[in-house]
Protein backbone atom coordinates (compact mmCIF):
# COMPACT_ATOMS: atom_id res chain seq x y z
CA UNK A 1 0.00 0.00 0.00
CA UNK A 2 1.51 3.30 -1.07
CA UNK A 3 1.33 6.15 1.40
CA UNK A 4 1.44 9.73 0.29
CA UNK A 5 1.88 12.80 2.45
CA UNK A 6 0.39 16.18 1.82
CA UNK A 7 3.23 18.80 1.69
CA UNK A 8 1.23 20.94 4.11
CA UNK A 9 1.04 18.04 6.54
CA UNK A 10 4.79 17.46 6.29
CA UNK A 11 5.44 21.16 6.87
CA UNK A 12 3.11 21.18 9.86
CA UNK A 13 4.82 18.12 11.40
CA UNK A 14 8.29 19.66 10.90
CA UNK A 15 7.12 22.97 12.37
CA UNK A 16 5.59 21.17 15.34
CA UNK A 17 8.81 19.24 15.89
CA UNK A 18 10.89 22.42 15.80
CA UNK A 19 8.46 24.12 18.18
CA UNK A 20 8.69 21.21 20.61
CA UNK A 21 12.48 21.29 20.44
CA UNK A 22 12.51 25.04 21.09
CA UNK A 23 10.10 24.70 24.02
CA UNK A 24 12.19 21.84 25.44
CA UNK A 25 15.36 23.94 25.19
CA UNK A 26 13.54 26.88 26.77
CA UNK A 27 12.31 24.67 29.60
CA UNK A 28 15.79 23.20 30.12
CA UNK A 29 17.30 26.67 30.35
CA UNK A 30 14.68 28.07 32.74
CA UNK A 31 13.91 25.26 35.19
CA UNK A 32 16.20 24.02 37.92
CA UNK A 33 18.22 27.22 37.86
CA UNK A 34 19.79 28.50 41.09
CA UNK A 35 17.45 30.65 43.20
CA UNK A 36 17.35 34.37 42.63
CA UNK A 37 15.20 37.49 42.45
CA UNK A 38 12.15 37.56 40.21
CA UNK A 39 12.69 39.69 37.13
CA UNK A 40 10.51 41.44 34.58
CA UNK A 41 9.85 40.30 31.01
CA UNK A 42 12.63 41.44 28.66
CA UNK A 43 14.40 43.50 31.38
CA UNK A 44 15.15 40.60 33.68
CA UNK A 45 16.69 41.99 36.86
CA UNK A 46 18.52 44.94 35.33
CA UNK A 47 16.17 47.42 37.04
CA UNK A 48 17.07 45.97 40.46
CA UNK A 49 20.83 46.59 40.20
CA UNK A 50 21.82 50.19 40.99
CA UNK A 51 24.53 52.01 39.05
CA UNK A 52 26.29 52.88 42.32
CA UNK A 53 27.46 50.11 44.64
CA UNK A 54 25.87 47.19 42.72
CA UNK A 55 27.96 44.78 44.82
CA UNK A 56 25.90 45.66 47.90
CA UNK A 57 22.73 44.55 46.12
CA UNK A 58 24.46 41.31 45.09
CA UNK A 59 25.44 40.79 48.73
CA UNK A 60 21.82 41.33 49.86
CA UNK A 61 20.72 38.74 47.30
CA UNK A 62 23.26 36.33 48.77
CA UNK A 63 21.79 36.80 52.24
CA UNK A 64 18.31 36.08 50.88
CA UNK A 65 18.87 33.35 48.27
CA UNK A 66 22.17 31.70 49.21
CA UNK A 67 25.69 31.79 47.85
CA UNK A 68 24.83 30.87 44.23
CA UNK A 69 22.27 33.21 42.69
CA UNK A 70 20.68 33.29 39.27
CA UNK A 71 19.59 36.56 37.68
CA UNK A 72 19.09 37.94 34.19
CA UNK A 73 20.34 41.10 32.55
CA UNK A 74 17.87 41.32 29.68
CA UNK A 75 18.20 37.85 28.05
CA UNK A 76 21.64 37.17 29.54
CA UNK A 77 21.86 34.54 32.28
CA UNK A 78 23.92 35.77 35.24
CA UNK A 79 25.39 33.58 37.98
CA UNK A 80 26.49 35.43 41.12
CA UNK A 81 28.94 33.61 43.41
CA UNK A 82 28.58 34.95 46.92
CA UNK A 83 30.97 32.74 48.89
CA UNK A 84 34.60 31.68 48.78
CA UNK A 85 33.51 28.02 48.64
CA UNK A 86 31.39 28.51 45.49
CA UNK A 87 34.15 30.58 43.86
CA UNK A 88 36.79 27.90 44.51
CA UNK A 89 34.52 25.09 43.31
CA UNK A 90 33.71 26.77 40.00
CA UNK A 91 36.37 29.35 39.11
CA UNK A 92 39.28 27.27 40.42
CA UNK A 93 38.39 23.58 40.24
CA UNK A 94 36.41 23.98 37.00
CA UNK A 95 38.53 26.74 35.52
CA UNK A 96 38.46 25.21 32.02
CA UNK A 97 34.72 25.86 31.85
CA UNK A 98 34.66 29.21 33.62
CA UNK A 99 37.73 31.02 32.25
CA UNK A 100 36.14 32.77 29.28
CA UNK A 101 35.11 36.42 29.32
CA UNK A 102 31.86 37.93 28.07
CA UNK A 103 32.24 40.12 25.00
CA UNK A 104 32.41 43.73 26.20
CA UNK A 105 30.97 45.57 23.20
CA UNK A 106 31.49 49.05 24.61
CA UNK A 107 34.96 48.57 26.08
CA UNK A 108 36.37 46.34 23.33
CA UNK A 109 34.62 47.34 20.09
CA UNK A 110 33.96 51.03 20.71
CA UNK A 111 36.69 52.11 23.14
CA UNK A 112 39.27 49.71 21.64
CA UNK A 113 40.57 48.16 24.87
CA UNK A 114 40.77 44.93 22.86
CA UNK A 115 44.48 44.11 23.43
CA UNK A 116 44.08 43.85 27.22
CA UNK A 117 44.31 40.33 28.62
CA UNK A 118 41.49 40.90 31.12
CA UNK A 119 39.03 41.16 28.21
CA UNK A 120 40.34 38.11 26.31
CA UNK A 121 38.94 34.61 26.23
CA UNK A 122 41.28 31.61 26.20
CA UNK A 123 43.29 31.46 22.99
CA UNK A 124 46.70 32.01 21.41
CA UNK A 125 46.82 35.75 22.13
CA UNK A 126 45.75 35.20 25.74
CA UNK A 127 48.51 32.62 26.21
CA UNK A 128 51.08 35.01 24.68
CA UNK A 129 50.20 37.77 27.14
CA UNK A 130 50.25 35.36 30.06
CA UNK A 131 53.69 34.14 28.95
CA UNK A 132 55.01 37.73 28.90
CA UNK A 133 53.75 38.45 32.41
CA UNK A 134 55.08 35.17 33.78
CA UNK A 135 58.49 35.57 32.13
CA UNK A 136 58.87 39.14 33.37
CA UNK A 137 57.78 38.35 36.92
CA UNK A 138 59.90 35.20 37.13
CA UNK A 139 63.01 37.12 36.10
CA UNK A 140 65.03 37.78 39.26
CA UNK A 141 66.77 40.78 37.72
CA UNK A 142 63.40 42.31 36.86
CA UNK A 143 62.18 41.76 40.40
CA UNK A 144 65.30 43.31 41.92
CA UNK A 145 64.95 46.32 39.63
CA UNK A 146 61.26 46.53 40.50
CA UNK A 147 61.98 46.47 44.24
CA UNK A 148 64.61 49.21 43.94
CA UNK A 149 62.18 51.37 41.97
CA UNK A 150 59.53 50.80 44.61
CA UNK A 151 61.89 51.70 47.45
CA UNK A 152 62.92 54.90 45.68
CA UNK A 153 59.29 55.94 45.18
CA UNK A 154 58.44 55.04 48.78
CA UNK A 155 61.20 57.38 49.97
CA UNK A 156 59.78 60.17 47.79
CA UNK A 157 56.31 59.49 49.16
CA UNK A 158 57.44 59.66 52.78
CA UNK A 159 59.23 62.96 52.20
CA UNK A 160 56.12 64.40 50.55
CA UNK A 161 53.95 63.25 53.45
CA UNK A 162 56.30 64.92 55.92
CA UNK A 163 56.14 68.19 54.00
CA UNK A 164 52.35 68.28 53.48
CA UNK A 165 50.50 65.48 55.28
CA UNK A 166 47.16 67.16 54.56
CA UNK A 167 47.61 66.21 50.88
CA UNK A 168 47.85 62.49 51.57
CA UNK A 169 45.38 61.52 48.81
CA UNK A 170 47.31 63.48 46.19
CA UNK A 171 50.68 62.08 47.32
CA UNK A 172 49.42 58.49 47.16
CA UNK A 173 48.00 59.05 43.67
CA UNK A 174 51.31 60.48 42.47
CA UNK A 175 53.20 57.60 44.09
CA UNK A 176 51.20 54.84 42.36
CA UNK A 177 51.20 56.59 38.98
CA UNK A 178 54.93 57.30 39.04
CA UNK A 179 55.89 53.81 40.22
CA UNK A 180 53.82 52.01 37.59
CA UNK A 181 55.13 54.32 34.84
CA UNK A 182 58.68 53.30 35.73
CA UNK A 183 57.88 49.59 35.83
CA UNK A 184 55.80 49.54 32.65
CA UNK A 185 57.79 51.97 30.50
CA UNK A 186 61.00 52.96 32.29
CA UNK A 187 59.66 56.51 32.31
CA UNK A 188 60.52 58.78 35.22
CA UNK A 189 57.92 61.33 36.20
CA UNK A 190 59.31 64.80 35.53
CA UNK A 191 56.86 66.97 37.44
CA UNK A 192 54.22 66.72 40.14
CA UNK A 193 51.56 67.34 37.50
CA UNK A 194 52.73 64.86 34.87
CA UNK A 195 50.38 65.10 31.89
CA UNK A 196 50.46 61.38 31.09
CA UNK A 197 49.49 60.29 34.60
CA UNK A 198 46.59 62.73 34.58
CA UNK A 199 45.40 61.69 31.10
CA UNK A 200 45.73 57.97 31.82
CA UNK A 201 43.92 58.25 35.14
CA UNK A 202 41.01 60.18 33.63
CA UNK A 203 40.73 57.86 30.63
CA UNK A 204 40.79 54.66 32.68
CA UNK A 205 38.30 56.01 35.21
CA UNK A 206 35.88 57.15 32.50
CA UNK A 207 36.22 53.81 30.70
CA UNK A 208 35.36 51.92 33.86
CA UNK A 209 32.37 54.17 34.49
CA UNK A 210 31.17 53.70 30.90
CA UNK A 211 31.52 49.92 31.09
CA UNK A 212 30.02 49.33 34.52
CA UNK A 213 27.74 46.36 35.14
CA UNK A 214 24.48 47.96 34.03
CA UNK A 215 25.63 51.25 32.45
CA UNK A 216 26.47 49.68 29.09
CA UNK A 217 23.17 48.63 27.51
CA UNK A 218 24.97 47.95 24.23
CA UNK A 219 26.70 44.95 25.85
CA UNK A 220 23.31 43.30 26.33
CA UNK A 221 21.46 44.75 23.32
CA UNK A 222 24.15 44.70 20.57
CA UNK A 223 21.77 46.12 17.96
CA UNK A 224 22.18 49.50 19.70
CA UNK A 225 25.68 49.54 18.21
CA UNK A 226 24.11 50.37 14.83
CA UNK A 227 22.12 53.38 16.04
CA UNK A 228 23.27 56.70 14.48
CA UNK A 229 25.00 58.88 17.06
CA UNK A 230 22.33 61.57 16.56
CA UNK A 231 19.44 59.17 17.16
CA UNK A 232 17.77 59.17 20.62
CA UNK A 233 19.71 56.67 22.72
CA UNK A 234 22.74 56.78 20.40
CA UNK A 235 24.64 59.48 22.26
CA UNK A 236 26.87 56.88 23.88
CA UNK A 237 28.61 56.44 20.51
CA UNK A 238 29.69 60.10 20.37
CA UNK A 239 31.04 59.91 23.91
CA UNK A 240 32.79 56.63 23.11
CA UNK A 241 34.46 58.06 20.00
CA UNK A 242 35.88 60.97 22.03
CA UNK A 243 37.18 58.62 24.70
CA UNK A 244 38.50 56.15 22.11
CA UNK A 245 41.07 58.66 20.87
CA UNK A 246 42.43 59.08 24.38
CA UNK A 247 42.56 55.31 24.87
CA UNK A 248 44.70 55.08 21.72
CA UNK A 249 46.91 57.94 22.95
CA UNK A 250 47.70 56.45 26.37
CA UNK A 251 48.69 53.15 24.72
CA UNK A 252 50.58 54.65 21.76
CA UNK A 253 52.67 57.48 23.23
CA UNK A 254 54.57 55.54 25.94
CA UNK A 255 55.21 52.66 23.52
CA UNK A 256 56.81 55.06 21.01
CA UNK A 257 58.78 56.63 23.87
CA UNK A 258 60.32 53.24 24.71
CA UNK A 259 60.98 52.43 21.05
CA UNK A 260 62.84 55.71 20.58
CA UNK A 261 64.82 55.16 23.78
CA UNK A 262 65.87 51.70 22.56
CA UNK A 263 66.99 53.19 19.23
CA UNK A 264 69.05 55.81 21.10
CA UNK A 265 70.41 53.20 23.55
CA UNK A 266 68.95 55.17 26.47
CA UNK A 267 66.11 52.79 27.40
CA UNK A 268 65.81 51.94 31.07
CA UNK A 269 64.71 48.45 32.15
CA UNK A 270 60.94 48.14 31.83
CA UNK A 271 58.19 45.70 30.98
CA UNK A 272 57.78 47.25 27.53
CA UNK A 273 61.47 47.02 26.63
CA UNK A 274 61.44 43.43 27.92
CA UNK A 275 58.53 42.51 25.59
CA UNK A 276 60.12 44.28 22.61
CA UNK A 277 63.37 42.38 23.18
CA UNK A 278 61.54 39.05 23.54
CA UNK A 279 59.47 39.60 20.39
CA UNK A 280 62.35 40.99 18.31
CA UNK A 281 64.25 37.71 18.80
CA UNK A 282 61.69 36.11 16.48
CA UNK A 283 62.03 38.80 13.80
CA UNK A 284 60.78 42.28 12.92
CA UNK A 285 57.89 43.60 14.98
CA UNK A 286 54.61 43.35 13.11
CA UNK A 287 51.62 45.63 13.57
CA UNK A 288 49.94 42.87 15.56
CA UNK A 289 53.05 42.48 17.75
CA UNK A 290 52.99 46.19 18.51
CA UNK A 291 49.30 46.12 19.38
CA UNK A 292 49.80 43.21 21.77
CA UNK A 293 52.77 44.89 23.44
CA UNK A 294 50.84 48.14 23.86
CA UNK A 295 47.93 46.27 25.44
CA UNK A 296 50.10 44.24 27.80
CA UNK A 297 52.05 47.35 28.84
CA UNK A 298 49.01 49.52 29.56
CA UNK A 299 47.58 46.69 31.65
CA UNK A 300 50.85 46.53 33.59
CA UNK A 301 50.53 50.27 34.17
CA UNK A 302 46.79 50.42 34.74
CA UNK A 303 46.55 46.97 36.24
CA UNK A 304 47.19 45.97 39.80
CA UNK A 305 50.21 43.73 40.01
CA UNK A 306 49.64 42.78 43.59
CA UNK A 307 52.85 44.60 44.49
CA UNK A 308 52.69 43.60 48.12
CA UNK A 309 52.86 39.96 47.06
CA UNK A 310 55.72 39.90 44.56
CA UNK A 311 56.77 36.38 45.55
CA UNK A 312 53.35 35.07 44.47
CA UNK A 313 53.80 36.75 41.12
CA UNK A 314 52.18 34.09 38.97
CA UNK A 315 48.96 34.54 40.91
CA UNK A 316 49.21 38.33 40.92
CA UNK A 317 46.01 40.16 40.10
CA UNK A 318 45.83 42.04 36.84
CA UNK A 319 42.81 44.30 36.82
CA UNK A 320 41.97 47.34 34.75
CA UNK A 321 42.21 50.57 36.69
CA UNK A 322 45.09 49.51 38.90
CA UNK A 323 46.92 52.80 39.41
CA UNK A 324 43.64 54.10 40.76
CA UNK A 325 42.83 50.82 42.52
CA UNK A 326 46.26 50.70 44.17
CA UNK A 327 45.75 54.29 45.24
CA UNK A 328 42.34 53.38 46.67
CA UNK A 329 43.84 50.42 48.55
CA UNK A 330 46.48 52.68 50.10
CA UNK A 331 43.86 55.26 51.09
CA UNK A 332 41.84 52.46 52.69
CA UNK A 333 44.92 51.41 54.65
CA UNK A 334 45.45 54.97 55.89
CA UNK A 335 41.79 55.22 56.88
CA UNK A 336 41.93 51.85 58.64
CA UNK A 337 44.79 52.78 60.96
CA UNK A 338 43.38 56.29 61.47
CA UNK A 339 40.11 54.80 62.74
CA UNK A 340 41.84 52.18 64.89
CA UNK A 341 44.64 53.84 66.86
CA UNK A 342 45.15 50.69 68.95
CA UNK A 343 46.01 48.75 65.78
CA UNK A 344 48.43 51.49 64.74
CA UNK A 345 50.18 51.36 68.12
CA UNK A 346 50.59 47.57 67.90
CA UNK A 347 52.01 47.85 64.38
CA UNK A 348 54.47 50.52 65.49
CA UNK A 349 55.50 48.38 68.44
CA UNK A 350 56.18 45.42 66.13
CA UNK A 351 58.33 47.58 63.83
CA UNK A 352 60.24 49.04 66.80
CA UNK A 353 60.87 45.56 68.21
CA UNK A 354 61.88 43.80 64.98
CA UNK A 355 63.66 46.62 63.12
CA UNK A 356 64.49 49.33 65.62
CA UNK A 357 64.67 53.11 65.20
CA UNK A 358 67.78 53.27 62.99
CA UNK A 359 66.15 52.53 59.61
CA UNK A 360 62.84 52.14 57.77
CA UNK A 361 61.24 48.76 56.92
CA UNK A 362 61.89 47.29 53.47
CA UNK A 363 60.41 44.37 51.52
CA UNK A 364 63.10 42.13 53.00
CA UNK A 365 61.56 42.68 56.45
CA UNK A 366 58.16 41.40 55.41
CA UNK A 367 58.47 37.94 56.96
CA UNK A 368 59.38 39.45 60.34
CA UNK A 369 56.34 41.77 60.43
CA UNK A 370 53.30 39.45 60.48
CA UNK A 371 51.05 41.95 62.26
CA UNK A 372 51.78 44.69 59.71
CA UNK A 373 51.09 42.27 56.86
CA UNK A 374 47.84 41.26 58.53
CA UNK A 375 46.73 44.91 58.63
CA UNK A 376 47.39 45.25 54.90
CA UNK A 377 45.39 42.12 54.10
CA UNK A 378 42.57 43.21 56.39
CA UNK A 379 42.38 46.55 54.56
CA UNK A 380 42.05 44.68 51.26
CA UNK A 381 39.23 42.58 52.75
CA UNK A 382 37.46 45.45 54.46
CA UNK A 383 37.21 47.58 51.34
CA UNK A 384 37.96 45.49 48.20
CA UNK A 385 38.96 47.76 45.35
CA UNK A 386 37.01 45.90 42.66
CA UNK A 387 34.19 44.43 44.76
CA UNK A 388 32.52 42.63 41.84
CA UNK A 389 35.70 41.88 39.89
CA UNK A 390 35.61 41.37 36.12
CA UNK A 391 32.90 38.95 34.92
CA UNK A 392 33.70 35.48 33.59
CA UNK A 393 31.60 33.51 31.10
CA UNK A 394 30.67 29.84 31.12
CA UNK A 395 31.90 27.93 28.04
CA UNK A 396 29.44 25.03 28.26
CA UNK A 397 26.41 23.85 30.24
CA UNK A 398 27.26 22.85 33.79
CA UNK A 399 25.62 21.37 36.88
CA UNK A 400 26.44 22.50 40.42
CA UNK A 401 24.72 21.40 43.62
CA UNK A 402 21.92 19.97 41.51
CA UNK A 403 21.30 23.26 39.70
CA UNK A 404 21.56 23.76 35.95
CA UNK A 405 23.88 26.58 34.80
CA UNK A 406 23.37 27.43 31.10
CA UNK A 407 26.23 27.86 28.66
CA UNK A 408 27.10 31.51 28.05
CA UNK A 409 26.10 32.62 31.55
CA UNK A 410 27.93 35.66 32.87
CA UNK A 411 29.63 34.69 36.14
CA UNK A 412 30.22 37.39 38.75
CA UNK A 413 32.30 36.83 41.87
CA UNK A 414 31.02 39.17 44.55
CA UNK A 415 34.25 39.83 46.43
CA UNK A 416 32.32 42.19 48.70
CA UNK A 417 30.78 39.16 50.45
CA UNK A 418 34.02 38.82 52.43
CA UNK A 419 33.42 42.23 54.00
CA UNK A 420 31.63 40.85 57.05
CA UNK A 421 34.04 37.97 57.71
CA UNK A 422 37.30 38.67 59.54
CA UNK A 423 40.39 37.86 57.49
CA UNK A 424 42.89 38.38 60.27
CA UNK A 425 42.53 38.46 64.02
CA UNK A 426 43.98 41.88 64.75
CA UNK A 427 43.35 41.47 68.45
Secondary structure, 3 states (H helix, E strand, C coil): CCCCCCHHHHHHHHHHHHHHHHHHHHHHCCCCCCCCCCCECCCECHHHCCCCCHHHHHHHHHHHHCCEEEEEECCEEEEEECCHHHHHHHHHCCHHHHCECCCCHHHHHHCCCCCCHHHCCCCHHHHHHHHHHHHHHHCHHHHHHHHHHHHHHHHHHHHHHHHCHHHHHHHHHHHHHHHHHHHHHCCCCCCCCCHHHHHHHHHHHHHHHHCCCCCCHHHCCHHHHHCCCCCCCCHHHHHHHHHHHHHHHHHHHHHHHHHHHHHCCCCCCCHHHHHHHHHHCCCCCCHHHHHHHHHHHHHHHHCCCCHHHHHHHHHCCCCCCHHHHHHHHHHHHHHHHHHCHHHHHHHHHHHHHHCCCCCCCCHHHHHHCHHHHHHHHHHHHHCCCCCCCCCEECCCCEEECCEEECCCCEEEECHHHHHHCCCCCCC
